[in-house]
C-alpha cells in the first residue's frame, strides 16, 4: 500500500446526494479529525457525480462509476456516513457499496457513522459493517451513531454532545493509526 512516511488517504462516502446534510456534516467533522492526525481526505460528491443503480442500462461504462472506483483504489481507508431509513442504510449508501469490490477495498480500514431522526440504533452501522466486511474491509470497533440529528449541532455546525465528540475523536484515531499499521 505504499511507503509508511506518505500520508494516508481517507475517502468519505456520504449516504445522501447533498453533502450539506446532517450525515454530510458528520462526514466532514470526521474527516477534519483525520486530517488533524496527518491524513489526506477526499469525498465522493453524489450530488455532482451520481452513481447509476448497479445493473441499469449503460452503468458498466458510466464515467462516474469509473471515477468512483478509481478514487476508491487510491484511498487507504474509508468513512461511511449514512442516515438511517426504515431501519437500514440509505439507498445512496447501499448503491455506493454495491459499486465497490474487494479489488478496490481489500485490507483497507472502514469507519462507520449513522445519523438518526429519533433514538439511537445500531441497525445501519451493522448493515454497513456487513457490507464492508463482504468486500474484505477492516471495520474499526469504534463507531458513531448520532440520534435526534435535528438537535445534534450548534449554530456553527459543531456537535452539541460531548460524548459524540469524543467518539468521533476516538474513531478518527482508530482509522488513521490502524491504516498506518496495515500499510507495513
Contact map, one row per residue, 1 for C-alpha under 8 A:
1110000000000000000000000000000000000000000000000000000000000000000000000001000000000000000000000000000000000000000000000000000000000000000000000000000000000000000000000000000000000010
1111010000000000000000000000000000000000000000000000000000000000000000000000000000000000000000000000000000000000000000000000000000000000000000000000000000000000000000000000000000000010
1111110000000000000000000000000000000000000000000000000000000000000000000000000000000000000000000000000000000000000000000000000000000000000000000000000000000000000000000000000000000010
0111111000000000000000000000000000000000000000000000000000000000000000000000000000000000000000000000000000000000000000000000000000000000000000000000000000000000000000000000000000010011
0011111000000000000000000000000000000000000000000000000000000000000000000000000000000000000000000000000000000000000000000000000000000000000000000000000000000000000000000000000000000000
0111111100000000000000000000000000000000000000000000000000000000000000000000000000000000000000000000000000000000000000000000000000000000000000000000000000000000000000000000000000000000
0001111110000000000000000000000000000111000000000000000000000000000000000000000000000000000000000000000000000000000000000000000000000000000000000000000000000000000000000000000000000000
0000011111000000000000000000000000000111000000000000000000000000000000000011100000000000000000000000000000000000000000000000000000000000000000000000000000000000000000000000000100110000
0000001111100000000000000000000000000011110000000000000000000000000000000111100000000000000000000000000000000000000000000000000000000000000000000000000000000000000000000000000000000000
0000000111110000000000000000001001000011110000000000000000000000000000000011111000000000000000000000000000000000000000000000000000000000000000000000000000000000000000000000000000000000
0000000011111000000000000000000000000000111100000000000000000000000000110011111000000000000000000000000000000000000000000000000000000000000000000000000000000000000000000000000000000000
0000000001111100000000000010001000000000111100000000000000000000000000000000011110000000000000000000000000000000000000000000000000000000000000000000000000000000000000000000000000000000
0000000000111110000000000010000000000000001110000000000000000000000000000000011110000000000010010000000000000000000000000000000000000000000000000000000000000000000000000000000000000000
0000000000011111101000110010000000000000001111000000000000000000000000000000000111000000000010000000000000000000000000000000000000000000000000000000000000000000000000000000000000000000
0000000000001111100000110000000000000000000000000000000000000000000000000000000111100000111110000000000000000000000000000000000000000000000000000000000000000000000000000000000000000000
0000000000000111111010110000000000000000000001000000000000000000000000000000000001100000010110000000000000000000000000000000000000000000000000000000000000000000000000000000000000000000
0000000000000111111000000000000000000000000011100100000000000000000000000000000000000000000100000000000000000000000000000000000000000000000000000000000000000000000000000000000000000000
0000000000000001111110010000000000000000000011100000000000000000000000000000000000000000000000000000000000000000000000000000000000000000000000000000000000000000000000000000000000000000
0000000000000101111110111000000000000000000010100000000000000000000000000000000000000000000000000000000000000000000000000000000000000000000000000000000000000000000000000000000000000000
0000000000000000011111011000000000000000000000000000000000000000000000000000000000000000000000000000000000000000000000000000000000000000000000000000000000000000000000000000000000000000
0000000000000001011111111000000000000000000000000000000000000000000000000000000000000000000000000000000000000000000000000000000000000000000000000000000000000000000000000000000000000000
0000000000000000000111111100000000000000000000000000000000000000000000000000000000000000000000000000000000000000001000000000000000000000000000000000110000000000000000000000000000000000
0000000000000111001011111110000000000000000000000000000000000000000000000000000011100000000000000000000000000000111000000000000000000000000000000000000000000000000000000000000000000000
0000000000000111011111111111000000000000000000000000000000000000000000000000000010000000000000000000000000000000000000000000000000000000000000000000000000000000000000000000000000000000
0000000000000000001111111111100000000000000000000000000000000000000000000000000000000000000000000000000000000000000000000000000000000000000000000000000000001000000000000000000000000000
0000000000000000000001111111110000000000000000000000000000000000000000000000000010000000000000000000000000000000100000000000000000000000000000000000000000000000000000000000000000000000
0000000000011100000000111111111000000000000000000000000000000000000000000000001110000000000000000000000000000000100000000000000000000000000000000000000000000000000000000000000000000000
0000000000000000000000011111111100000000000000000000000000000000000000000000000000000000000000000000000000000000000000000000000000000000000000000000000000000000000000000000000000000000
0000000000000000000000001111111110000000000000000000000000000000000000000000000000000000000000000000000000000000000000000000000000000000000000000000000000000000000000010000000000000000
0000000000000000000000000111111111000000000000000000000000000000000000000000001000000000000000000000000000000000000000000000000000000000000000000000000000000000000000011001000000000000
0000000001010000000000000011111111100000100000000000000000000000000000000000001000000000000000000000000000000000000000000000000000000000000000000000000000000000000000000001000000000000
0000000000000000000000000001111111110000000000000000000000000000000000000000000000000000000000000000000000000000000000000000000000000000000000000000000000000000000000000000000000000000
0000000000000000000000000000111111111000000000000000000000000000000000000000000000000000000000000000000000000000000000000000000000000000000000000000000000000000000000011001100000000000
0000000001000000000000000000011111111111100000000000000000000000000000000000000000000000000000000000000000000000000000000000000000000000000000000000000000000000000000000001101100000000
0000000000000000000000000000001111111111100000000000000000000000000000000000000000000000000000000000000000000000000000000000000000000000000000000000000000000000000000000000000000000000
0000000000000000000000000000000111111110000000000000000000000000000000000000000000000000000000000000000000000000000000000000000000000000000000000000000000000000000000000000000000000000
0000000000000000000000000000000011111110000000000000000000000000000000000000000000000000000000000000000000000000000000000000000000000000000000000000000000000000000000000000100100000000
0000001100000000000000000000000001111111000000000000000000000000000000000000000000000000000000000000000000000000000000000000000000000000000000000000000000000000000000000000000000000000
0000001111000000000000000000000001111111100000000000000000000000000000000000000000000000000000000000000000000000000000000000000000000000000000000000000000000000000000000000000100000000
0000001111000000000000000000000001100111110000000000000000000000000000000000000000000000000000000000000000000000000000000000000000000000000000000000000000000000000000000000000000000000
0000000011110000000000000000001001100011111000000000000000000000000000000000000000000000000000000000000000000000000000000000000000000000000000000000000000000000000000000000000000000000
0000000011110000000000000000000000000001111100000000000000000000000000000000000000000000000000000000000000000000000000000000000000000000000000000000000000000000000000000000000000000000
0000000000111100000000000000000000000000111110000000000000000000000000000000000000000000000000000000000000000000000000000000000000000000000000000000000000000000000000000000000000000000
0000000000111100000000000000000000000000011111001000000000000000000100000000000000000000000000000000000000000000000000000000000000000000000000000000000000000000000000000000000000000000
0000000000001100111000000000000000000000001111111100000000000000000000000000000000000000000000000000000000000000000000000000000000000000000000000000000000000000000000000000000000000000
0000000000000101110000000000000000000000000111111110000000000000000000000000000000000000000000000000000000000000000000000000000000000000000000000000000000000000000000000000000000000000
0000000000000000111000000000000000000000000011111100000000000000000000000000000000000000000000000000000000000000000000000000000000000000000000000000000000000000000000000000000000000000
0000000000000000000000000000000000000000000011111100000000000000000000000000000000000000000000000000000000000000000000000000000000000000000000000000000000000000000000000000000000000000
0000000000000000000000000000000000000000000111111110000000000001000000000000000000000000000000000000000000000000000000000000000000000000000000000000000000000000000000000000000000000000
0000000000000000100000000000000000000000000011111111000000000001000000000000000000000000000000000000000000000000000000000000000000000000000000000000000000000000000000000000000000000000
0000000000000000000000000000000000000000000001001111100000000001100000000000000000000000000000110000000000000000000000000000000000000000000000000000000000000000000000000000000000000000
0000000000000000000000000000000000000000000000000111110100100100100000000000000000000000000000000000000000000000000000000000000000000000000000000000000000000000000000000000000000000000
0000000000000000000000000000000000000000000000000011111100100000000000000000000000000000000000100000000000000000000000000000000000000000000000000000000000000000000000000000000000000000
0000000000000000000000000000000000000000000000000001111100110000000000000000000000000000000000100110000000000000000000000000000000000000000000000000000000000000000000000000000000000000
0000000000000000000000000000000000000000000000000000111110110000000000000000000000000000000000000000000000000000000000000000000000000000000000000000000000000000000000000000000000000000
0000000000000000000000000000000000000000000000000001111111100000000000000000000000000000000000000000000000000000000000000000000000000000000000000000000000000000000000000000000000000000
0000000000000000000000000000000000000000000000000000001111100000000000000000000000000000000000000000000000000000000000000000000000000000000000000000000000000000000000000000000000000000
0000000000000000000000000000000000000000000000000000000111111100000000000000000000000000000000000000000000000000000000000000000000000000000000000000000000000000000000000000000000000000
0000000000000000000000000000000000000000000000000001111111111100100000000000000000000000000000000000000000000000000000000000000000000000000000000000000000000000000000000000000000000000
0000000000000000000000000000000000000000000000000000011001111100100000000000000000000000000000000000000000000000000000000000000000000000000000000000000000000000000000000000000000000000
0000000000000000000000000000000000000000000000000000000001111110110000000000000000000000000000000000000000000000000000000000000000000000000000000000000000000000000000000000000000000000
0000000000000000000000000000000000000000000000000001000001111111110000000000000000000000000000000000000000000000000000000000000000000000000000000000000000000000000000000000000000000000
0000000000000000000000000000000000000000000000000000000000001111111000000000000000000000000000000000000000000000000000000000000000000000000000000000000000000000000000000000000000000000
0000000000000000000000000000000000000000000000001110000000000111111100000000000000000000000000000000000000000000000000000000000000000000000000000000000000000000000000000000000000000000
0000000000000000000000000000000000000000000000000011000000111111111110000000000000000000000000000010000000000000000000000000000000000000000000000000000000000000000000000000000000000000
0000000000000000000000000000000000000000000000000000000000001111111111000000000000000000000000000000000000000000000000000000000000000000000000000000000000000000000000000000000000000000
0000000000000000000000000000000000000000000000000000000000000011111111100000000000000000000000000000000000000000000000000000000000000000000000000000000000000000000000000000000000000000
0000000000000000000000000000000000000000000100000000000000000001111111110000000000000000000000000000000000000000000000000000000000000000000000000000000000000000000000000000000000000000
0000000000000000000000000000000000000000000000000000000000000000111111111000000000000000000000000011000100000000000000000000000000000000000000000000000000000000000000000000000000000000
0000000000000000000000000000000000000000000000000000000000000000011111111100000000000000000000000000000000000000000000000000000000000000000000000000000000000000000000000000000000000000
0000000000100000000000000000000000000000000000000000000000000000001111111110000000000000000000000000000000000000000000000000000000000000000000000000000000000000000000000000000000000000
0000000000100000000000000000000000000000000000000000000000000000000111111110000000000000000000000001000110000000000000000000000000000000000000000000000000000000000000000000000000000000
0000000000000000000000000000000000000000000000000000000000000000000011111111000000000000000000000000001110000000000000000000000000000000000000000000000000000000000000000000000000000000
0000000010000000000000000000000000000000000000000000000000000000000001111111000000000000000000000000000000000000000000000000000000000000000000000000000000000000000000000000000000000000
0000000111100000000000000000000000000000000000000000000000000000000000111111110000000000000000000000000000000000000000000000000000000000000000000000000000000000000000000000000000000000
1000000111100000000000000000000000000000000000000000000000000000000000001111110000000000000000000000000000011000000000000000000000000000000000000000000000000000000000000000000000100000
0000000111100000000000000000000000000000000000000000000000000000000000000011111000000000000000000000000000011100000000000000000000000000000000000000000000000000000000000000001000100000
0000000001111000000000000000000000000000000000000000000000000000000000000011111100000000000000000000000000011110000000000000000000000000000000000000000000000000000000000000000000000000
0000000001111000000000000010011000000000000000000000000000000000000000000000111110000000000000000000000000000111100000000000000000000000000000000000000000000000000000000000000000000000
0000000000011110000000000010000000000000000000000000000000000000000000000000011111000000000010000000000000000111100000000000000100000000000000000000000000000000000000000000000000000000
0000000000011110000000110110000000000000000000000000000000000000000000000000001111100000000000000000000000000001111000000000000000000000000000000000000000000000000000000000000000000000
0000000000000111000000100000000000000000000000000000000000000000000000000000000111110000110010000000000000000000111000000001000000000000000000000000000000000000000000000000000000000000
0000000000000011000000100000000000000000000000000000000000000000000000000000000011111000110000000000000000000000011100000001000000000000000000000000000000000000000000000000000000000000
0000000000000000000000000000000000000000000000000000000000000000000000000000000001111111110000000000000000000000011100000011000000000000000000000000000000000000000000000000000000000000
0000000000000000000000000000000000000000000000000000000000000000000000000000000000111111110000000000000000000000000000000000000000000000000000000000000000000000000000000000000000000000
0000000000000000000000000000000000000000000000000000000000000000000000000000000000011111000000000000000000000000000000000000000000000000000000000000000000000000000000000000000000000000
0000000000000000000000000000000000000000000000000000000000000000000000000000000000011111100000000000000000000000000000000011000000000000000000000000000000000000000000000000000000000000
0000000000000000000000000000000000000000000000000000000000000000000000000000000000011111110000000000000000000000000000000011001000000000000000000000000000000000000000000000000000000000
0000000000000010000000000000000000000000000000000000000000000000000000000000000001111011111011000000000000000000000000000001101100000000000000000000000000000000000000000000000000000000
0000000000000011000000000000000000000000000000000000000000000000000000000000000001111001111111000000000000000000000000000000000000000000000000000000000000000000000000000000000000000000
0000000000000010000000000000000000000000000000000000000000000000000000000000000000000000111111100000000000000000000000000000000000000000000000000000000000000000000000000000000000000000
0000000000000011100000000000000000000000000000000000000000000000000000000000000000000000011111110000000000000000000000000000000000000000000000000000000000000000000000000000000000000000
0000000000001111000000000000000000000000000000000000000000000000000000000000000101000000111111111000000000000000000000000000000000000000000000000000000000000000000000000000000000000000
0000000000000000000000000000000000000000000000000000000000000000000000000000000000000000111111111100000000000000000000000000000000000000000000000000000000000000000000000000000000000000
0000000000000000000000000000000000000000000000000010110000000000000000000000000000000000001111111110000000000000000000000000000000000000000000000000000000000000000000000000000000000000
0000000000001000000000000000000000000000000000000010000000000000000000000000000000000000000111111111000000000000000000000000000000000000000000000000000000000000000000000000000000000000
0000000000000000000000000000000000000000000000000000000000000000000000000000000000000000000011111111000000000000000000000000000000110000000000000000000000000000000000000000000000000000
0000000000000000000000000000000000000000000000000000010000000000000000000000000000000000000001111111100000000000000000000000000000000000000000000000000000000000000000000000000000000000
0000000000000000000000000000000000000000000000000000010000000000100010000000000000000000000000111111100000000000000000000000000000000000000000000000000000000000000000000000000000000000
0000000000000000000000000000000000000000000000000000000000000000000010010000000000000000000000011111110110000000000000000000000000000010000000000000000000000000000000000000000000000000
0000000000000000000000000000000000000000000000000000000000000000000000000000000000000000000000000111111110000000000000000000000000000010000000000000000000000000000000000000000000000000
0000000000000000000000000000000000000000000000000000000000000000000000000000000000000000000000000001111111000000000000000000000000000111100000000000000000000000000000000000000000000000
0000000000000000000000000000000000000000000000000000000000000000000000001000000000000000000000000000111111000000000000000000000000000000000000000000000000000000000000000000000000000000
0000000000000000000000000000000000000000000000000000000000000000000010011000000000000000000000000001111111000000000000000000000000000000000000000000000000000000000000000000000000000000
0000000000000000000000000000000000000000000000000000000000000000000000011000000000000000000000000001111111110000000000000000000000000011100000000000000000000000000000000000000000000000
0000000000000000000000000000000000000000000000000000000000000000000000000000000000000000000000000000011111110000000000000000000000000011100000000000000000000000000000000000000000000000
0000000000000000000000000000000000000000000000000000000000000000000000000000000000000000000000000000000011111000000000000000000000000001110000000000000000000000000000000000000000000100
0000000000000000000000000000000000000000000000000000000000000000000000000001110000000000000000000000000011111100000000000000000000000001110000000000000000000000000000000000000000100100
0000000000000000000000000000000000000000000000000000000000000000000000000001110000000000000000000000000000111110000000000000000000000000111100000000000000000000000000000000001001100000
0000000000000000000000000000000000000000000000000000000000000000000000000000111100000000000000000000000000011111000000000000000000010000111100000000000000000000000000000000001000000000
0000000000000000000000000000000000000000000000000000000000000000000000000000011100000000000000000000000000001111100000000000000000000000001101100000000000000000000000000011001000000000
0000000000000000000000000000000000000000000000000000000000000000000000000000001110000000000000000000000000000111110000000000100110000000001101110000000000000000000000000000000000000000
0000000000000000000000100110000000000000000000000000000000000000000000000000001111000000000000000000000000000011111000000000100000000000000000111100000000000000000000000000000000000000
0000000000000000000000100000000000000000000000000000000000000000000000000000000011110000000000000000000000000001111100000001100000000000000000011100000000000000000000000000000000000000
0000000000000000000001100000000000000000000000000000000000000000000000000000000011110000000000000000000000000000111110000000000000000000000000001111100000000000000000000000000000000000
0000000000000000000000000000000000000000000000000000000000000000000000000000000000110000000000000000000000000000011111111000000000000000000000001111100000000000000000000000000000000000
0000000000000000000000000000000000000000000000000000000000000000000000000000000000000000000000000000000000000000001111100000000000000000000000000011110000000000000000000000000000000000
0000000000000000000000000000000000000000000000000000000000000000000000000000000000000000000000000000000000000000000111110000000000000000000000000011100000000000000000000000000000000000
0000000000000000000000000000000000000000000000000000000000000000000000000000000000000000000000000000000000000000000111111000000000000000000000000011000000000000000000000000000000000000
0000000000000000000000000000000000000000000000000000000000000000000000000000000000000000000000000000000000000000000101111100000000000000000000001111000000000000000000000000000000000000
0000000000000000000000000000000000000000000000000000000000000000000000000000000000000000000000000000000000000000000100111111000000000000000000001010000000000000000000000000000000000000
0000000000000000000000000000000000000000000000000000000000000000000000000000000000000000000000000000000000000000000000011111110000000000000000001000000000000000000000000000000000000000
0000000000000000000000000000000000000000000000000000000000000000000000000000000000010011000000000000000000000000000000001111111000000000000000000000000000000000000000000000000000000000
0000000000000000000000000000000000000000000000000000000000000000000000000000000001110011100000000000000000000000010000001111111100000000000000000000000000000000000000000000000000000000
0000000000000000000000000000000000000000000000000000000000000000000000000000000000000000100000000000000000000001110000000111111110000000000000101000000000000000000000000000000000000000
0000000000000000000000000000000000000000000000000000000000000000000000000000000000000000000000000000000000000000000000000111111111000000000000000000000000000000000000000000000000000000
0000000000000000000000000000000000000000000000000000000000000000000000000000000000000001100000000000000000000000000000000011111111100000000000000000000000000000000000000000000000000000
0000000000000000000000000000000000000000000000000000000000000000000000000000000100000000100000000000000000000001000000000001111111110000000000000000000000000000000000000000000000000000
0000000000000000000000000000000000000000000000000000000000000000000000000000000000000000000000000000000000000001000000000000111111111000001000000000000000000000000000000000000000000000
0000000000000000000000000000000000000000000000000000000000000000000000000000000000000000000000000000000000000000000000000000011111111100000000000000000000000000000000000000000000000000
0000000000000000000000000000000000000000000000000000000000000000000000000000000000000000000000001000000000000000000000000000001111111110000000000000000000000000000000000000000000000000
0000000000000000000000000000000000000000000000000000000000000000000000000000000000000000000000001000000000000100000000000000000111111111111000000000000000000000000000000000000000000000
0000000000000000000000000000000000000000000000000000000000000000000000000000000000000000000000000000000000000000000000000000000011111111111000000000000000000000000000000000000000000000
0000000000000000000000000000000000000000000000000000000000000000000000000000000000000000000000000000010000000000000000000000000001111111100000000000000000000000000000000000000000000000
0000000000000000000000000000000000000000000000000000000000000000000000000000000000000000000000000001110011000000000000000000000000111111100000000000000000000000000000000000000000000000
0000000000000000000000000000000000000000000000000000000000000000000000000000000000000000000000000000010011110000000000000000000000011111110000000000000000000000000000000000000000000000
0000000000000000000000000000000000000000000000000000000000000000000000000000000000000000000000000000010011111100000000000000000000011111111000000000000000000000000000000000000000000000
0000000000000000000000000000000000000000000000000000000000000000000000000000000000000000000000000000000000111100000000000000000000011001111100000000000000000000000000000000000000000000
0000000000000000000000000000000000000000000000000000000000000000000000000000000000000000000000000000000000001111000000000000000010011000111110000000000000000000000000000000000000000000
0000000000000000000000000000000000000000000000000000000000000000000000000000000000000000000000000000000000001111000000000000000000000000011111100000000000000000000000000010011000000000
0000000000000000000000000000000000000000000000000000000000000000000000000000000000000000000000000000000000000000000000000000000000000000001111100000000000000000000000000000000000000000
0000000000000000000000000000000000000000000000000000000000000000000000000000000000000000000000000000000000000011000000000000000000000000000111110000000000000000000000100110010000000000
0000000000000000000000000000000000000000000000000000000000000000000000000000000000000000000000000000000000000011100000000000100000000000000111111000000000000000000000110010000000000000
0000000000000000000000000000000000000000000000000000000000000000000000000000000000000000000000000000000000000001110000000000000000000000000001111100000000000000000100110010000000000000
0000000000000000000000000000000000000000000000000000000000000000000000000000000000000000000000000000000000000000111100011100100000000000000000111110000000000000000000000000000000000000
0000000000000000000000000000000000000000000000000000000000000000000000000000000000000000000000000000000000000000111100010000000000000000000000011111100100000000000100000000000000000000
0000000000000000000000000000000000000000000000000000000000000000000000000000000000000000000000000000000000000000001111111000000000000000000000001111100100000000000000000000000000000000
0000000000000000000000000000000000000000000000000000000000000000000000000000000000000000000000000000000000000000001111110000000000000000000000000111111100000000000000000000000000000000
0000000000000000000001000000000000000000000000000000000000000000000000000000000000000000000000000000000000000000001111000000000000000000000000000111111110000000000000000000000000000000
0000000000000000000001000000000000000000000000000000000000000000000000000000000000000000000000000000000000000000000010000000000000000000000000000001111110000000000000000000000000000000
0000000000000000000000000000000000000000000000000000000000000000000000000000000000000000000000000000000000000000000000000000000000000000000000000001111111000001000000000000000000000000
0000000000000000000000000000000000000000000000000000000000000000000000000000000000000000000000000000000000000000000000000000000000000000000000000111111111000011100000000000000000000000
0000000000000000000000000000000000000000000000000000000000000000000000000000000000000000000000000000000000000000000000000000000000000000000000000000111111111111000000000000000000000000
0000000000000000000000000000000000000000000000000000000000000000000000000000000000000000000000000000000000000000000000000000000000000000000000000000001111111111000000000000000000000000
0000000000000000000000000000000000000000000000000000000000000000000000000000000000000000000000000000000000000000000000000000000000000000000000000000000011111100000000000000000000000000
0000000000000000000000000000000000000000000000000000000000000000000000000000000000000000000000000000000000000000000000000000000000000000000000000000000011111100000000000000000000000000
0000000000000000000000001000000000000000000000000000000000000000000000000000000000000000000000000000000000000000000000000000000000000000000000000000000011111110000000000000000000000000
0000000000000000000000000000000000000000000000000000000000000000000000000000000000000000000000000000000000000000000000000000000000000000000000000000000011111111000000000000000000000000
0000000000000000000000000000000000000000000000000000000000000000000000000000000000000000000000000000000000000000000000000000000000000000000000000000000111001111110110000000000000000000
0000000000000000000000000000000000000000000000000000000000000000000000000000000000000000000000000000000000000000000000000000000000000000000000000000001111000111110000000000000000000000
0000000000000000000000000000000000000000000000000000000000000000000000000000000000000000000000000000000000000000000000000000000000000000000000000000000100000011111110000000000000000000
0000000000000000000000000000000000000000000000000000000000000000000000000000000000000000000000000000000000000000000000000000000000000000000000000000000000000011111111000000000000000000
0000000000000000000000000000000000000000000000000000000000000000000000000000000000000000000000000000000000000000000000000000000000000000000000000000000000000000111111100000000000000000
0000000000000000000000000000000000000000000000000000000000000000000000000000000000000000000000000000000000000000000000000000000000000000000000010100000000000010111111110000000000000000
0000000000000000000000000000000000000000000000000000000000000000000000000000000000000000000000000000000000000000000000000000000000000000000000000000000000000010111111111000000000000000
0000000000000000000000000000000000000000000000000000000000000000000000000000000000000000000000000000000000000000000000000000000000000000000000000000000000000000011111111100000000000000
0000000000000000000000000000000000000000000000000000000000000000000000000000000000000000000000000000000000000000000000000000000000000000000001110000000000000000001111111110000000000000
0000000000000000000000000000110010000000000000000000000000000000000000000000000000000000000000000000000000000000000000000000000000000000000000110000000000000000000111111111000000000000
0000000000000000000000000000010010000000000000000000000000000000000000000000000000000000000000000000000000000000000000000000000000000000000000000000000000000000000011111111100000000000
0000000000000000000000000000000000000000000000000000000000000000000000000000000000000000000000000000000000000000000000000000000000000000000001000000000000000000000001111111110000000000
0000000000000000000000000000000000000000000000000000000000000000000000000000000000000000000000000000000000000010000000000000000000000000000101110000000000000000000000111111111000000000
0000000000000000000000000000011011000000000000000000000000000000000000000000000000000000000000000000000000000010000000000000000000000000000000000000000000000000000000011111111100000000
0000000000000000000000000000000011001000000000000000000000000000000000000000000000000000000000000000000000000000000000000000000000000000000000000000000000000000000000001111111110000000
0000000000000000000000000000000000000000000000000000000000000000000000000000000000000000000000000000000000000000000000000000000000000000000101000000000000000000000000000111111111000000
0000000000000000000000000000000001000000000000000000000000000000000000000000100000000000000000000000000000001110000000000000000000000000000100000000000000000000000000000011111111100000
0000000100000000000000000000000001001010000000000000000000000000000000000000000000000000000000000000000000000000000000000000000000000000000000000000000000000000000000000001111111110000
0000000000000000000000000000000000000000000000000000000000000000000000000000000000000000000000000000000000000000000000000000000000000000000000000000000000000000000000000000111111111000
0000000000000000000000000000000000000000000000000000000000000000000000000000000000000000000000000000000000001000000000000000000000000000000000000000000000000000000000000000011111111100
0000000100000000000000000000000000000000000000000000000000000000000000000001100000000000000000000000000000011000000000000000000000000000000000000000000000000000000000000000001111111110
0001000100000000000000000000000000000000000000000000000000000000000000000000000000000000000000000000000000000000000000000000000000000000000000000000000000000000000000000000000111111111
0000000000000000000000000000000000000000000000000000000000000000000000000000000000000000000000000000000000000000000000000000000000000000000000000000000000000000000000000000000011111111
0000000000000000000000000000000000000000000000000000000000000000000000000000000000000000000000000000000000110000000000000000000000000000000000000000000000000000000000000000000001111111
1111000000000000000000000000000000000000000000000000000000000000000000000000000000000000000000000000000000000000000000000000000000000000000000000000000000000000000000000000000000111111
0001000000000000000000000000000000000000000000000000000000000000000000000000000000000000000000000000000000000000000000000000000000000000000000000000000000000000000000000000000000011111
